[in-house]
Amino acid sequence: MRPFYVVCVMVEWIFALAALGGGIWLVHAGHTGMAIPAFFFFLLLVVFGVYQLHVFSRTK
C-alpha cells in the first residue's frame, strides 16, 4: 500500500474511534437519543474503513 493510503485509513479509524468515544460519553451523560447517531456514524466509518483497506490492499 502507498503511504497516502495508509494515512487515509489511519485518519478514518481515528474518526471512528472518536465517534465511538463520543457515543459512549453521551450515553454516560444520559443523552441516549443523541448517542444513537454517534454510534451509527461509528458503524458507518468502520464499514467504510474496512472497505478502504480492501480496496487499497489491492492497489500497488
C-alpha positions in Angstrom: 0.0 0.0 0.0 1.1 3.5 -0.7 1.9 5.8 2.3 -1.0 8.1 1.3 -3.5 5.2 1.5 -2.1 4.2 5.0 -2.7 7.8 6.2 -6.2 7.8 4.8 -7.0 4.5 6.6 -5.5 5.8 9.9 -7.5 9.0 9.7 -10.6 7.0 9.0 -10.1 4.8 12.1 -9.2 7.9 14.3 -12.6 9.4 13.4 -14.3 6.1 14.0 -12.8 5.8 17.5 -13.7 9.5 18.2 -17.3 8.8 17.2 -17.4 5.7 19.4 -15.9 7.6 22.4 -18.4 10.4 21.8 -21.3 7.9 21.8 -20.1 6.3 25.0 -19.7 9.7 26.6 -23.2 10.7 25.5 -24.7 7.5 26.9 -22.8 8.0 30.2 -24.1 11.6 30.4 -27.7 10.4 29.9 -28.2 11.7 26.3 -29.1 8.4 24.8 -31.1 10.0 21.9 -28.1 11.9 20.8 -25.8 8.9 21.2 -27.7 6.8 18.5 -26.4 9.0 15.6 -22.9 8.8 17.1 -23.0 5.0 17.1 -24.5 4.9 13.6 -21.6 7.2 12.4 -19.1 4.9 14.1 -20.5 1.9 12.3 -20.6 3.7 9.0 -16.9 4.7 9.4 -15.9 1.2 10.4 -17.6 -0.3 7.3 -16.0 2.4 5.1 -12.6 1.8 6.7 -12.8 -1.9 6.1 -13.8 -1.2 2.5 -10.8 1.2 2.2 -8.5 -1.5 3.5 -9.9 -4.0 1.0 -9.5 -1.6 -2.0 -6.2 -0.1 -1.0 -4.6 -3.5 -0.3 -5.3 -4.5 -3.9 -3.5 -1.4 -5.3 0.2 -1.4 -5.9 
